[in-house]
Amino acid sequence: MFPDVPEFKFIDSLLKGAAEFKHDAPQRRGWLGVGDDCAIFDGWLVTKDLSVENTHFRLDWSTPEQAVEKHIVSNVSDISAMGGIPKLALLGLCLNRNWSVETRNRVQAALSQGFAKRGIALIGGDTVVGEVGMFSTTLLGVLGDASPDASSGASPDGAFEFPRPLLRSAVKPGNNLFVNGTLGKSGAGLWLLMNHPEAASEFPKLVEYHLSPQICESAGAELIRLGAYGAAMDISDGLSSELNHLAVASGVNLQIEESLLPIDAEVLRLCDRYHLDPLDFALNGGEEYELLFANSCPNSIFEENVRLGKVCRIGNALEKSGAPEVCMLRQDGEFLPVPPRAWSHI
């Protein structure tokens, strides 16, 4: 029984209905420091993400439920990008002192339900009150299971037992580049809210995706199951930025094709209405949280797989000549460089 103290009662409510804390250690061992979507220690995939009020979410735009769901997705996408399944969470929560009791209760319920429905056990954290709301999650996961048909053995450098994680440094010349989902939705939704909020109801898919993105959270683990080893990362800072991350980390050149980019149909409709360039949203719009990945697999192994969602090949990797670079083949046949234009919070 918790003492009759508001913080204790809040924590008690947060933990009601929480996912079971299972005593299951990772079955595969490995270690990896900073530089990927997750670190790895003794087999655990570990990531941390922050969501700060008025920077990552605004409650005059979002419901409390949308803000919480976006925060959880931003963490889960990192685990997925390594080929993992989220299991455990440590939650740091700053409640805005000006939030109403109703808002606090809705945040608490959304956090509790958001982790529980994914089977993620809350194993600790801290709760404070401050001038703005903030969610801070440290999320731990394990690698997905490989199918019996997948290749076996240790990774070439011996750092990981099979199956090995998906790493940014694993792109090889000749690999195909893929994305799952469609591009530009979150950036377009943000543009609408900032520039034409009166038209938000005309493009509900874009606004909803920015406020509370829904992604194929099983995609990374499914790549592991298929034996589709290679590189992956989530598209959190924009495709142009992530492509350059992959090129530098792997020491390769990357070439994408404009005609292959799966720009969302609603993004195209928005751009047609307001005379905008859809490529800008597709390349530079952040907070997509879908996967960008590279491997030598044929397109056919990804077809009609609900655990991967829609997958599109967008280009390929080439031998590096000079510094790693990214370019795009335009539909008019011209090659243009793709510089990183990441969203920055600093």
Buried (B, 14 or more C-beta within 10 A) or exposed (E): EEEEEEBEEBBBBBBEEBBEEEEEEBEBBBEBEEEBBBBBBEBBBBBBBBBBBEEBBEBEBBBBBBBBBBBBBBBBBBBBBBBBBBBBBBBBBBBBEEBEEEBBBBBBBBBBBBBBEBEBBBBEBEBEBEEBBBBBBBBBBBBBBBEEEBEEEEBEEEBBBBBBBBBBBBBBEEBBBBBBBBBBBBBBBBBBBEEBEEBBEBBEBBBBBBBBBEBBBBBBBBBBBBBBBBBBBBBBBBBBBBBBBBBBBBBBBBBBBBEBBBBBEBBBBBBEEEEBEBBBBBBBBBBBBBBBBBBEBEEEBBEEBEBBBBBBBBBBBBEBEEEBBBBBBEEEEEEEEBEBBBBEEE
